[in-house]
Amino acid sequence: MSSNQRNSGRKARANPTAPIHRVAAGRISQREILPRAPSSSEESSQGQTEMATVLEDLRFLKSRMGMVYDIAGKTNQTMSTFMEAHASGVQSQLPLGQAGPVGMAPSVGPSSSLGTSDMSAIVLEFINEKMWKKNFTSNDPALIAENEGKQKWNKDKKINHPDNVRVINYLRDYILSQPRAAGFWPGMVVQKIKNNYKYYHLTSNMSEEQASAKKRKVRANTRLVEIHLRRVEAYKRHWRAIDEEMGHKPENPDEMAYLHVLQKDVMSDGESDMEDVAPGISMRVLCVARPSWRSDELNRLLEVIDHLAREDDLRRSSTKTKTRMPRQQKTIKEIPAPSHLTLNLPAWVFKNE
C-alpha cells in the first residue's frame, strides 16, 4: 500500500476497471445526458439540407402564385393566362352580383402590352365615367339625373364599409369587362379604385383652410411643371447657341451639354399675386422665390434660356395669343439642395457657401 493510501485512511480498490453494473446504485449521482455536439461536417450537411428545403418551398410558392417576371417586369404569359382562367372559374361559381371580398382579386401580373402609365390612365378614365361628380352643373335635367344615378362613395365611412365595398366591386367588374382593359392586372385596378376613395375621402373632409392650401399647392406644382417643360423645349431648339454662350465644361457631354441639368427640382417656386405695374393699373404676376443653393452659373443658364423662350413667344404671337404671366423675383428661398440632385448633377450647379 502506498503512503498516499495510508495517509488518506481509505482502502485502495482492488479492480479500478470493474464493470458498471457491479457498482452500487447509491454511489452514482444522476446527471442530465446532453446531446452530442455535431461536427463541422454534420453542421454543413444539415445546413445544406435545410437551405435546399427552403429553396424548394420558395420555388413551389413562386410557381403557385404565378409571380414569374423577367427583367423588364413583365409577367410570364403562360402563368398569367392560367391564373386568370382559374380566377374566372372561381368567380363564375359565386352567386350573381357577388364579386368576392375587397382586395382579394387574383394577384396576376399585367398581360397587356400597354405600359403601366397607360393602363392607369385608362382605369382612371373608367372610374371618372362611373363616379358621381360633386360639383357637376348642367342646364339639362337628363344629365343632372344621370350624374345623380352614378356610383357614390360613403365619405363618412371607412373603405371596408358595405357601401364602399359595393362600389369597389362594381367598378372592378365593370372595368375588367371592358375590351380596352383586356389583360389588365385586377390587383392594379382595385388599387386605383381604392386610391380614388382615399382622395375623395380626404378632400371631402378638409376644412376650408386646408382645401385652399391644397389648391395653392396644386397650382404651384402645375406652374413648376409648365416652366420646366418650357425651358426644356427652348433649350432643345437653341442648344447650340446656349452651349456656345455658356462655354464647355469638362463634366458635360459634347452635344446638348446642359440638358441633363434642366430637371424639375432645379426650377424656382412661384406664387401668383396682384402687383401695381402703373398708377391705378394692377395685373397678376408670378412672384418667384429662387432657391439659395443654385449657383450664379446655373442662374445665368436659366436666364439665357428664358430670354430665348421670350423671343420665340414674340415671333409666334398674334392677337389671339394668351399673354404669359410676368415673372418677378421677389425673394431667395433658403433651402438646402435636394439630395438626389447633389448625387446626379455636377458641382458647378451648386453654390459654394
Secondary structure, DSSP 8 states (H G I E B T S, - for coil): --HHHHHHT----S-TT--GGGS-GGGS-----------HHHHHHHHHHHHHHHHHHHHHHHHHHT--B-TTS-B-HHHHHHHHHHHHHHHHTS-TT---STT-S------SSS-HHHHHHHHHHHHHHHB--TT---S-HHHHHHHHTSB---TTS-TTSHHHHHHHHHHHHHHHTSGGGTT--HHHHHHHHHHHHHHHHHHHT--HHHHHHHHHHHHHHHHHHHHHHHHHHHHHHHHHHHHHHH---TTS-SSSTTGGG--GGGS-EEEEEEEEEETTEEEEEEEEEEETTB-HHHHHHHHHHHHHHHHHHHHH--TT------EEEEEEE-----HHHHHHS-GGGB---
